[in-house]
Amino acid sequence: MSEEPSPLHHLVEAIRELPEQLRLVVEGYFVERRSVAELAAELGATVAQVVQLRAEALVRLRDAVVPPPAGKVPRRRGIRTARPRRRCVGRPGRRTQPHE
């Protein structure tokens, strides 16, 4: 009878399976404790892009390590996008303030 792999083992495997850029961000930020700015400079990306990559990696890792309950589909994959701006209410061509 074999022992089931630990959650840490699943996490290590999930990190190994990430696309290279996501893996580099996860390893650099969480394992090597490097700053986002430092990783951005090394990857030739902006700080905002590295933050987005980190967020995408975390979603993928969560989904790999903690699968959704039976019958449930994960709500999102990858990075979230900004919501579209709400339109101002008023007559066409007239500037108005958006409602709070």
Residue, then its C-alpha position, 0 to 999 in steps of 0.5 A: m500500500s503506497e502513501e498519498p503524496s503530501p500537499l507540498h509535493h503537489l505544490v512543487e509539481a504544480i510549480r514545475e509544470l507552470p510555463e517558464q515565465l510564471r515559474l520564474v516569477v514564483e520562484g524568484y518572488f516566493v523562494e528567492r524572496r526577490s522584489v517585484a521590481e528586481l524580477a521585472a528588470e530581469l524579465g524585461a517587463t514592467v512591475a505591473q506585468v510581473v504582478q499580473l504574472r504572479a497573480e496568474a501563477l497563484v490562480r493556476l497553482r491554487d487550481a492545481v493543488v486544491p481542485p474544485p469540489a465535484g461538479k464545480v467548475p473553477r470560476r476563472r483562469g489566468i489573470r482578471t481583466a478590468r471591468p469596463r467603465r460605467r457610462c455616464v448618465g445624461r444626454p449624448g454629447r453632454r459631459t456629466q459625472p458618473h453616479e457614485 
